[in-house]
Amino acid sequence: MDALREPALARLARCVVRFRYAVLATWLALLILGGIASMRLGPLLANGFVVPHTDSQRAATILTRQFGDGSDGEYLVVFRARRPIGPALEAGVQAAVDRAAQSVRSARAGPVRAASRSVLYATIVSRLDLAHAKTDSLLVARALRPPAGIQGYVSGQAAIQRDLDPVFKRDLHHGEFAIAFPAVLLVLLLVLGVSAIVTLPLLFASATISATLALVFAVAHATVLATYVTNFVELIGLALAIDYSLLVVYRFREELEHHCRVEDAVARTMATAGRSVVFSGATVMLGLAVLLFIPVPFVRSLGIGGLLIPLVSIVAATTLLPALLSLYGRRGSARLVVIARRREPAHGFPGGFWHRLARAIMHRPLLFLAAGSAVLLLAAAPAFALRLTPGSADGVPHSLPSVHGFDVLRAALGPGALSPTQLVIDSGREGGVIEPPVRAATARLTAQLRDDPEVAGLQPVVEPTRRYEELVVIGRHEYGQQAALSFVTRVRGTIVPRAQFPRPVRVFAGGGAAQGVDFLRHSYRAFPWLVLAVLALTYPLLLRAFRSLLLP
């Protein structure tokens, strides 16, 4: 083939082969850099579920600024004794809380309160964001030295996330090395046989995942990313690496049978299988990148990982793969032992199960279309019974110290006491909450709340300027349960409007349950439009790849 008339990917492959050692050295550097970055990535990640421009976010902002109630940088300290705690021990507990607060900058300790005769608790409030509060929770735990005979726990969102990080990491590594890696190796051996080139997909996966994590490390310094972004990158990266490598290696072996020079086989492979890989990666990238348009920071952070990993995979497929193929060459790609041999009938077409299945489908396409569609619809049917919730503490391991402390306090106070619904009344001006019309509306609101079956307790709090008033509503269910979510819907849709607050007074519903309602609503409100956007963006790309109106 004339070099000037070769496809662009073939010309790029020849250039990569010419400078393959420089390309391999570059990817080796990215592999090392990504490995170092991944070890330092954990403290920069945190799972924040705040949704901007919602009632729950506005309530959280007011509570932080005016009431000093910042949940991101708050630690919940729990103490339990085997016998009733007297005044002397209570003073020692307060001293332990004060000492723990001094270990964190901008932190102050609250008073110790009794949850029961043998359980005490207090809060340590700081102005740290969630990522830094998660890291500093270890300092609080080390500085907390309760009196003899009393067990102390540091809990709260930041501490629980810190304890969960190594669990996620350990489970992910167990899934990768104990389950995924043996399964992948078995598939590679079955498809490629025993040969040196079996290691190529694993090298490709290591390089792309490490390079992507290095980029995630850089992005994490500019914005808070979810803890799950590393799991997302590693799982998607491994799948793409195996998929693309198998396609390219299989075609490379076929081209070696028709070309004497390895360089020609690499160029032809990239012009055919490499082209398919590029279009596939671009399609995956567009499909996952639409997560960036969901107005929820937690989901957007996953979208960043979803955008980066296929992008890096495309770059690696057009540079690293040709370099590795040329390095393995004819000898490295040859099968030493064939595990699953293909049958080659006399007519020249491959035999076996897949050949027979394809011929059967071509003879009766409508029958197979109907049967396949029925199976897919049956598999999709459970989606209509999904009941989504924002989660709760019941979904995490209860053996962790922070979660165990949470459970101790929950058992003493009740499930709704640890994450109450917080109603914030904004009168619009100083002294507004004590004006007669506002007081009358607040009384009507309070009466309705006390009559609601979900409400177990109610506590009003007025801040010094008397512009804002907070109603702490303790529920009978934990914030992630359906009863708590339904209560938030009633508050916003029925209870607050019936209170008839005068203008310009506004009432915001915040707290764990309200934040969960806003998270689910904003996450899925745009979902149908995002599906349409994926179809609209990927169709032209597949149209170019398949050169057909119907196949995409």
C-alpha positions in Angstrom: 0.0 0.0 0.0 1.3 3.4 -0.9 2.3 5.2 2.3 0.7 8.4 1.2 -2.6 6.6 0.6 -2.6 4.7 3.9 -5.2 5.6 6.6 -4.1 8.1 9.2 -4.1 5.4 11.9 -1.8 3.2 9.8 0.7 6.1 9.3 0.5 6.9 13.0 1.2 3.2 13.8 4.3 3.3 11.6 5.6 6.4 13.3 5.0 4.8 16.7 6.8 1.6 15.7 9.8 3.7 14.5 10.0 5.4 17.9 8.6 2.6 20.0 11.1 2.7 22.8 10.4 6.4 23.4 6.7 5.7 23.4 7.1 2.8 25.9 9.4 4.9 28.1 6.7 7.6 28.2 4.0 5.2 29.2 6.3 3.6 31.8 6.7 7.1 33.3 3.0 7.6 33.3 2.5 4.2 35.0 4.9 5.1 37.8 3.5 8.6 38.2 0.0 7.2 38.3 1.0 4.6 40.9 2.4 7.4 43.2 -0.7 9.6 42.6 -3.1 6.8 43.4 -1.5 6.2 46.8 -2.0 9.9 47.7 -5.4 10.2 46.2 -7.5 8.9 49.1 -7.4 12.0 51.4 -8.5 14.2 48.5 -11.8 12.3 47.9 -15.0 12.6 49.8 -18.7 11.7 49.2 -20.6 14.9 49.4 -24.3 14.7 48.6 -25.2 18.4 48.7 -27.2 19.6 45.7 -26.6 23.3 44.7 -29.6 25.7 44.4 -32.0 23.5 46.5 -33.9 24.1 49.7 -31.6 21.7 51.6 -28.5 23.5 50.3 -29.9 26.9 51.3 -30.8 25.6 54.7 -27.3 24.1 55.2 -25.7 27.4 54.2 -27.8 29.4 56.7 -27.2 26.8 59.5 -23.5 27.0 58.9 -23.2 30.7 58.8 -25.7 31.8 61.4 -26.0 28.8 63.7 -22.5 27.3 63.4 -24.0 24.0 62.4 -21.7 22.8 59.7 -22.2 19.1 59.1 -19.2 18.6 56.7 -16.7 19.6 59.4 -18.6 18.2 62.4 -17.5 15.3 64.5 -19.9 13.3 66.7 -18.2 12.0 69.9 -20.0 9.2 71.7 -19.1 7.7 75.1 -20.5 4.5 76.6 -19.9 3.1 80.1 -21.0 -0.2 81.7 -22.5 1.6 84.6 -24.4 4.9 85.1 -22.1 7.9 84.6 -21.9 10.3 87.5 -21.0 14.1 87.6 -17.3 13.3 88.2 -16.9 11.1 85.2 -19.0 13.5 83.1 -16.5 16.3 83.9 -13.7 14.0 82.7 -15.6 13.3 79.5 -16.0 17.0 78.8 -12.3 17.4 79.3 -11.7 14.7 76.8 -13.9 16.4 74.3 -12.2 19.7 74.8 -8.8 18.1 74.4 -9.9 16.4 71.1 -11.2 19.7 69.8 -7.8 21.3 70.2 -6.3 18.8 67.8 -8.2 20.3 64.9 -7.8 23.9 63.6 -10.9 26.1 63.7 -12.7 23.5 65.9 -14.7 24.1 69.0 -16.2 21.6 71.4 -19.9 21.5 72.4 -21.3 20.6 75.8 -21.6 16.9 76.7 -25.2 15.7 76.7 -26.8 12.5 78.2 -28.5 10.2 75.7 -29.1 7.7 78.5 -27.7 6.9 82.0 -24.7 5.2 80.5 -24.3 7.0 77.1 -23.0 10.6 76.6 -22.4 12.5 73.4 -21.0 15.8 72.2 -20.2 17.5 68.9 -17.0 19.1 67.8 -17.7 21.7 65.1 -15.0 23.0 62.7 -15.0 25.0 59.4 -13.2 22.3 57.5 -14.6 20.9 54.3 -15.4 17.2 54.1 -12.2 16.1 52.6 -10.0 17.8 55.2 -12.4 16.9 58.1 -12.1 13.2 57.0 -8.3 13.4 57.2 -8.3 15.2 60.6 -10.8 12.8 62.2 -7.8 10.6 62.9 -6.3 13.4 65.0 -9.5 13.7 66.9 -9.6 10.0 67.6 -6.0 10.0 68.9 -6.5 13.0 71.1 -9.7 11.6 72.6 -8.7 9.9 75.8 -11.8 9.3 78.0 -11.6 8.4 81.7 -11.0 4.8 82.7 -14.0 2.6 82.3 -15.5 4.6 79.5 -15.3 3.7 75.8 -15.1 6.7 73.4 -16.0 6.8 69.7 -15.5 9.5 67.0 -18.4 9.3 64.6 -20.1 11.6 62.1 -20.0 11.8 58.3 -16.3 12.6 58.1 -15.1 9.9 60.5 -17.3 7.3 58.9 -16.0 8.1 55.5 -12.4 7.9 56.7 -13.1 4.4 58.2 -14.8 3.3 55.0 -11.9 4.3 52.7 -9.7 1.3 53.5 -12.7 -1.0 53.3 -13.5 0.2 49.8 -9.9 -0.1 48.8 -9.5 -3.6 50.3 -12.8 -4.8 48.7 -11.8 -3.4 45.4 -8.4 -5.1 45.4 -10.0 -8.3 46.5 -12.4 -8.1 43.6 -9.6 -7.3 41.2 -7.0 -9.8 42.3 -9.1 -12.7 43.7 -12.0 -12.6 41.2 -11.4 -10.3 38.2 -7.8 -11.1 37.5 -8.1 -15.0 37.5 -11.3 -14.7 35.4 -9.6 -12.3 32.9 -6.5 -14.5 32.7 -8.6 -17.6 32.0 -10.4 -15.7 29.2 -7.1 -14.5 27.7 -5.7 -18.0 27.7 -8.8 -19.5 26.1 -8.9 -16.8 23.4 -5.2 -16.2 22.8 -3.7 -19.5 24.0 -0.5 -19.8 26.1 1.8 -17.1 24.6 3.8 -14.1 25.7 1.2 -11.7 24.2 -1.3 -12.7 26.9 0.4 -10.2 29.1 -0.4 -7.3 26.6 -3.9 -6.6 27.8 -2.7 -6.5 31.4 0.0 -4.1 30.6 -2.5 -2.0 28.7 -4.9 -1.9 31.6 -2.2 -1.0 34.1 -0.9 1.9 32.0 -4.4 3.4 31.2 -5.7 3.1 34.7 -2.5 4.6 36.2 -2.5 7.5 33.7 -6.1 8.2 34.4 -5.7 8.2 38.2 -2.8 10.7 37.7 -5.2 13.0 35.9 -7.9 12.4 38.6 -5.3 13.3 41.2 -4.7 16.6 39.5 -8.4 17.3 39.1 -9.0 16.5 42.8 -6.9 19.5 43.8 -9.4 21.8 42.0 -12.7 20.2 43.0 -14.0 17.5 45.5 -14.4 14.1 43.8 -16.4 11.2 45.1 -14.5 8.3 46.7 -16.1 5.9 44.2 -14.3 7.6 41.3 -11.3 5.4 41.7 -13.5 2.2 41.7 -15.2 3.6 38.6 -11.9 4.3 36.8 -10.4 0.9 37.6 -13.4 -1.2 36.7 -14.2 0.6 33.4 -10.5 0.8 32.6 -10.0 -2.9 33.0 -13.0 -3.7 30.9 -11.9 -1.4 28.1 -8.4 -2.7 28.2 -9.4 -6.3 27.8 -12.0 -5.6 25.1 -9.7 -3.4 23.0 -6.6 -5.6 23.4 -8.4 -8.8 22.4 -9.7 -7.2 19.3 -6.4 -5.8 18.3 -4.3 -8.8 19.1 -6.7 -11.2 17.3 -6.5 -9.0 14.2 -2.7 -8.7 14.5 -2.3 -12.4 14.4 -4.4 -12.6 11.2 -2.3 -9.9 9.6 0.9 -11.7 10.4 -0.3 -14.5 8.3 -0.4 -12.2 5.3 2.5 -9.8 5.8 6.2 -10.7 6.1 7.1 -7.5 8.0 5.8 -6.9 11.5 5.6 -3.2 10.8 3.2 -3.8 8.0 1.1 -6.1 10.1 0.9 -3.5 12.9 -0.1 -0.7 10.4 -2.8 -2.8 8.8 -4.1 -3.9 12.3 -4.4 -0.3 13.4 -6.1 0.7 10.2 -8.8 -1.9 10.8 -9.2 -3.1 14.4 -7.6 0.1 15.7 -10.2 2.2 13.9 -12.9 0.1 15.6 -11.3 0.7 18.9 -11.1 4.5 18.4 -14.8 4.7 17.5 -15.8 2.4 20.3 -13.8 4.5 22.8 -15.3 7.7 21.6 -18.8 6.2 21.9 -18.1 5.1 25.5 -16.6 8.5 26.3 -19.7 10.4 25.0 -22.0 8.1 26.9 -20.3 8.5 30.2 -19.5 12.2 29.7 -23.2 13.1 29.9 -22.9 12.5 33.6 -21.2 15.9 33.7 -24.5 17.5 32.9 -26.4 16.1 35.8 -26.7 19.0 38.3 -25.4 17.0 41.3 -21.7 17.3 42.2 -21.4 13.7 43.3 -22.6 12.4 40.0 -20.5 14.9 38.1 -17.4 13.7 39.8 -18.1 10.2 38.4 -18.6 11.8 35.0 -15.1 13.2 35.2 -13.7 9.7 35.7 -16.1 8.4 33.0 -14.7 11.0 30.6 -11.0 10.5 31.3 -10.7 6.7 31.3 -12.0 6.1 27.7 -10.1 9.2 26.5 -6.8 7.8 27.9 -7.7 4.4 26.5 -8.0 5.8 23.0 -4.7 7.5 23.3 -3.1 4.3 24.6 -4.7 2.3 21.9 -3.2 4.5 19.2 0.3 4.7 20.8 1.0 2.1 23.4 -0.7 -0.8 21.6 1.3 -0.4 18.3 4.5 -0.1 20.3 3.7 -3.3 22.3 2.7 -5.2 19.2 6.0 -4.4 17.4 7.9 -5.3 20.6 6.1 -8.8 20.9 6.5 -9.3 17.1 5.9 -12.6 15.4 7.6 -14.7 18.0 5.9 -13.2 21.1 2.4 -13.4 19.6 2.8 -17.1 18.5 0.7 -19.6 20.4 2.9 -21.9 22.5 0.0 -24.0 23.6 -3.5 -23.8 22.0 -6.3 -24.3 24.6 -9.4 -23.8 22.4 -8.6 -24.7 18.8 -10.8 -23.3 16.0 -12.1 -25.8 13.5 -11.4 -24.9 9.9 -13.8 -26.7 7.5 -12.9 -27.4 4.0 -15.0 -24.6 2.6 -12.8 -22.0 4.3 -15.3 -20.7 6.8 -14.7 -21.1 10.6 -16.7 -23.8 12.3 -18.0 -24.3 15.8 -20.9 -23.0 17.8 -20.7 -19.3 16.8 -20.7 -20.2 13.1 -23.7 -22.4 13.5 -25.6 -19.8 15.6 -24.9 -17.1 13.0 -26.2 -19.2 10.1 -29.3 -20.1 12.1 -30.0 -16.4 12.8 -29.6 -15.5 9.2 -32.1 -18.2 8.2 -34.7 -17.1 10.7 -33.9 -13.4 11.6 -37.5 -12.4 12.7 -37.8 -15.4 15.0 -34.5 -14.7 16.8 -35.3 -10.9 16.9 -38.6 -11.6 18.7 -37.0 -14.1 21.1 -34.1 -11.8 21.9 -36.4 -8.8 22.4 -38.6 -10.9 24.8 -35.5 -11.9 26.8 -34.3 -8.3 27.1 -37.8 -7.0 28.1 -38.1 -9.7 30.7 -34.7 -8.7 32.1 -35.6 -5.0 32.1 -39.0 -5.5 33.9 -37.6 -5.3 37.5 -36.6 -1.7 36.8 -40.2 -0.6 37.1 -40.2 -1.9 40.7 -37.1 0.1 41.8 -37.5 2.2 44.9 -34.6 4.5 45.2 -33.4 5.9 48.5 -30.4 8.1 49.4 -29.0 5.3 51.6 -28.4 5.1 55.3 -26.0 3.9 57.9 -27.5 0.4 57.6 -25.6 -0.1 54.4 -22.1 0.1 55.8 -20.1 -2.4 58.0 -21.1 -2.0 61.6 -17.8 -3.3 62.9 -16.0 0.0 62.1 -15.4 2.1 65.2 -17.2 5.2 63.9 -20.2 3.2 62.8 -20.3 1.3 66.0 -20.4 4.6 67.9 -23.2 5.8 65.7 -25.1 2.7 66.5 -24.6 3.2 70.2 -26.1 6.7 70.1 -28.9 5.7 67.7 -29.9 2.9 70.1 -30.0 5.4 73.0 -31.8 8.3 71.2 -33.8 6.6 68.5 -33.2 6.4 64.7 -34.5 9.8 63.8 -32.6 11.8 66.4 -29.1 11.7 64.7 -30.2 13.2 61.4 -33.3 15.3 62.1 -35.2 17.4 59.5 -34.1 21.0 60.0 -36.6 23.7 59.0 -35.1 27.2 58.6 -37.4 30.2 58.8 -35.9 33.2 57.0 -37.9 36.3 57.9 -35.8 38.5 55.6 -34.8 41.1 58.2 -33.3 41.3 61.7 -35.9 40.7 64.4 -38.4 39.4 61.9 -39.0 36.0 63.5 -40.5 37.6 66.7 -43.0 39.8 64.8 -46.6 38.8 65.5 -47.6 37.7 62.0 -44.4 35.5 61.7 -44.9 34.1 65.3 -48.5 33.2 64.4 -47.5 31.4 61.3 -44.7 29.6 63.2 -47.2 28.5 65.8 -49.5 27.1 63.0 -46.5 25.3 61.5 -45.4 23.9 64.9 -49.0 22.6 65.6 -49.1 20.8 62.3 -45.7 19.2 62.8 -46.7 17.9 66.3 -49.8 16.3 64.8 -47.8 14.5 62.1 -47.3 10.8 62.9 -43.6 10.9 61.8 -42.6 13.6 64.3 -41.2 12.3 67.7 -39.9 15.6 68.9 -39.5 19.3 68.1 -37.0 21.9 69.2 -37.0 25.6 68.2 -33.7 27.5 68.0 -33.5 31.3 67.4 -30.1 32.8 66.4 -28.9 36.1 67.9 -30.1 38.5 65.1 -33.5 37.0 65.3 -33.8 37.0 61.5 -33.6 33.2 61.4 -35.3 30.5 63.4 -34.5 26.8 63.2 -37.0 24.0 64.0 -35.2 20.8 64.7 -37.7 18.0 63.9 -36.8 14.6 65.2 -38.4 11.8 63.2 -39.3 8.3 64.1 -37.3 6.8 61.2 -33.8 7.2 59.9 -33.2 9.7 57.1 -32.8 7.2 54.3 -36.1 5.3 55.0 -39.2 6.0 52.9 -41.2 7.3 55.8 -38.6 10.1 56.4 -38.5 11.0 52.7 -42.3 11.1 52.5 -42.4 13.4 55.6 -40.1 15.9 53.8 -42.5 15.9 50.8 -45.4 16.6 53.1 -43.6 19.4 54.8 -42.7 21.1 51.5 -46.0 20.5 49.7 -48.6 20.7 52.4 -47.5 21.6 55.9 -45.5 24.8 55.2 -48.0 26.2 52.7 -50.8 25.7 55.2 -48.9 27.7 57.8 -49.4 30.8 55.6 -46.3 32.7 56.4 -46.4 36.4 55.3 -44.2 37.7 52.5 -41.2 37.8 52.2 -40.7 35.0 54.8 -39.3 31.8 53.3 -39.0 28.3 54.9 -36.3 25.9 53.8 -36.3 22.2 54.6 -32.8 20.8 55.3 -31.2 17.9 57.1 -30.4 14.4 55.9 -33.8 13.4 54.6 -34.4 16.7 52.8 -30.9 16.4 51.2 -31.7 12.9 50.1 -35.0 13.9 48.5 -33.2 16.7 46.6 -30.4 14.4 45.6 -32.7 11.8 44.1 -35.0 14.4 42.4 -32.2 16.3 40.7 -30.2 13.2 39.8 -33.1 11.6 37.9 -35.1 14.6 36.7 -32.8 15.1 33.8 -32.2 11.3 33.2 -34.6 10.9 30.2 -33.1 13.9 28.5 -29.6 12.6 29.1 -30.5 9.3 27.4 -31.8 11.2 24.4 -28.6 13.3 24.4 -26.5 10.1 24.4 -28.4 8.8 21.4 -28.2 12.1 19.6 -24.4 12.4 20.2 -23.4 8.8 19.4 -25.6 8.3 16.4 -23.5 10.5 14.1 -20.3 8.9 15.4 -21.6 5.4 14.7 -23.0 6.6 11.4 -19.5 7.5 10.4 -18.1 4.2 11.7 -20.7 1.9 10.1 -21.6 4.0 7.0 -25.2 2.9 7.5 -28.4 4.6 8.6 -29.8 1.5 10.3 -26.9 -0.2 12.0 -26.2 2.6 14.5 
